[in-house]
Amino acid sequence: MIEGVYNKDTVKEPKYYFKLENWSSEEAMIKIVDGDGFEIGSPYICRINKKTGKIHREVCVNNTIGFDLDEKGKVKVEVE
């Protein structure tokens, strides 16, 4: 379906969202999805153990969504 006439000034940046879903019986996963709920490329951010709360950062996080990543592509964590 045609929505209108293309104008680069009216094209909006895509919006991304966090989505929490069951990964296994023991873990939940936080990932990034687009406005339609579809996964983007390399969407996984971290896994959370449901019993212990321990967080495992995923490697090779998508580098186009603005997170500060380390040399392995993991989201950097600030320790206070």
N, C-alpha and C positions, 0 to 999 in steps of 0.2 A: 504494500500500500504506500502510495506517495504521501508524504507528510507536509511538503511545502517546497519552497525554493531554497537551495543551499546558500548560506551566507556564513562565511567563516566567523563573523562576529557574534553570531547567535548560537554556534555550536558550543555546548557546555562540556566541561570536563566530566569524565565518568565518576560516579560515586561508588565507594566501596564500603562494606560493612563487615563487622565481626560476626561470626556464626559459631555457636557452641553446639557440638553434636557428640553423641555417644560414639566413641571410637572402638571400644571393646567393652566387655563386662567390667573391666578394671580401670579403664581410662576414658576421659573425654578429650576432645580436640577443639582448639580454637583455630579457625581458619578464616580467610578473607573471601567474600563473595561480592558479586556485582549487584546492581540495583534489582536484578531479576532473581537473585538468589543462586546464581550459577557460580561455581568456583572459577577464580582467575588462575592463570598459570602459576605454579608453585605457591599454592594458597596456604599451606600449613604453617602456623606460627609456633604453637606449643601443645604438648599433651599434659593433662593433669590427672594424677592418680586419684581416683575417687575415694580411696580409703585414707591415704596419707596426706594428700594435698600437694605432694611433691610435683614440681613442674619440670618438664624436660623440653628444652628449646629445640626446635627442628632446624636442620641445616638447609641451606639453599633457599631461603625465604625470597620471595619476589622482590627485586631491588627497585622496582618502579613505583612503589606505593608510599615511599617516604620514611620508612623505618631506618634507624641507624643500625647498620649491620657490622659484625666483626669479620675477620678474614675467612671464616667458614660459612658466612652467609647467615649466621644466627643473629636474632635480635639482641642487641647489647642490653645488659642489665646493669643498672646503677646500684651500687651497694653503699649503704650509709652506715 
